[in-house]
Amino acid sequence: MEQKKLTRSNNKSLAGVCAGIAEYFDVDPTVIRILYVFLTVFSAGFPGILVYIILALIMPVAPNNSESGDLEKKD
């Protein structure tokens, strides 16, 4: 069984944080983005923006699918 890793997605609007969370939980990225906007607006904005910036800095970027395919061909 392959273990999931929380990574920033290549399907990104800003930094790929919401799309990465959506991929981790197998949910549509639009749903996560809408939830994020509502939570940010209704929590006075600043904490949500700060959490997003922190996640963008600490979450690793997901490997590019074309790069992983190239690596498999070389072996």
C-alpha positions as CSV (number, residue, x, y, z in Angstrom):
1,M,0.0,0.0,0.0
2,E,1.4,3.4,-1.0
3,Q,1.5,6.0,1.7
4,K,0.1,9.4,0.8
5,K,2.2,12.5,1.2
6,L,0.8,16.0,1.6
7,T,2.4,18.1,-1.1
8,R,1.7,21.2,-3.0
9,S,0.0,20.4,-6.3
10,N,1.0,21.2,-9.8
11,N,-2.7,22.1,-10.4
12,K,-2.3,25.5,-8.7
13,S,-4.0,28.8,-8.6
14,L,-1.5,30.5,-6.3
15,A,0.9,28.1,-4.6
16,G,-0.9,24.8,-4.9
17,V,-1.7,24.5,-1.2
18,C,-5.5,24.0,-1.5
19,A,-5.1,21.7,-4.5
20,G,-2.6,19.7,-2.6
21,I,-4.9,19.3,0.3
22,A,-7.7,18.3,-2.1
23,E,-5.5,15.7,-3.7
24,Y,-4.6,14.3,-0.3
25,F,-8.2,13.9,0.8
26,D,-9.5,12.9,-2.8
27,V,-11.8,16.0,-3.0
28,D,-12.4,18.5,-5.8
29,P,-9.9,21.4,-5.4
30,T,-12.7,23.9,-6.0
31,V,-14.5,22.7,-2.8
32,I,-11.3,23.2,-0.7
33,R,-10.7,26.6,-2.2
34,I,-14.3,27.8,-1.5
35,L,-14.0,26.4,2.1
36,Y,-10.7,28.2,2.5
37,V,-12.2,31.5,1.3
38,F,-15.2,31.3,3.6
39,L,-13.1,30.3,6.6
40,T,-10.6,33.2,5.9
41,V,-13.3,35.8,5.5
42,F,-15.3,34.7,8.6
43,S,-12.2,34.5,10.8
44,A,-11.1,38.1,10.3
45,G,-8.9,37.2,7.3
46,F,-5.4,37.4,8.8
47,P,-5.1,33.9,10.4
48,G,-6.2,32.2,7.1
49,I,-3.7,34.2,5.0
50,L,-0.9,33.5,7.5
51,V,-1.7,29.7,7.6
52,Y,-1.7,29.7,3.8
53,I,1.7,31.4,3.6
54,I,3.2,29.0,6.2
55,L,1.8,26.0,4.3
56,A,3.2,27.3,1.0
57,L,6.6,27.6,2.6
58,I,6.7,24.2,4.4
59,M,4.8,21.9,2.0
60,P,7.0,20.2,-0.5
61,V,6.1,20.5,-4.2
62,A,4.6,17.3,-5.8
63,P,6.9,15.8,-8.4
64,N,6.0,16.6,-12.0
65,N,4.2,13.7,-13.7
66,S,6.3,14.1,-16.9
67,E,9.5,14.0,-14.9
68,S,8.6,10.8,-13.1
69,G,7.7,9.3,-16.5
70,D,11.1,10.2,-17.8
71,L,12.8,8.6,-14.8
72,E,10.9,5.4,-15.4
73,K,12.0,5.3,-19.0
74,K,15.7,5.6,-18.2
75,D,15.8,2.5,-16.0
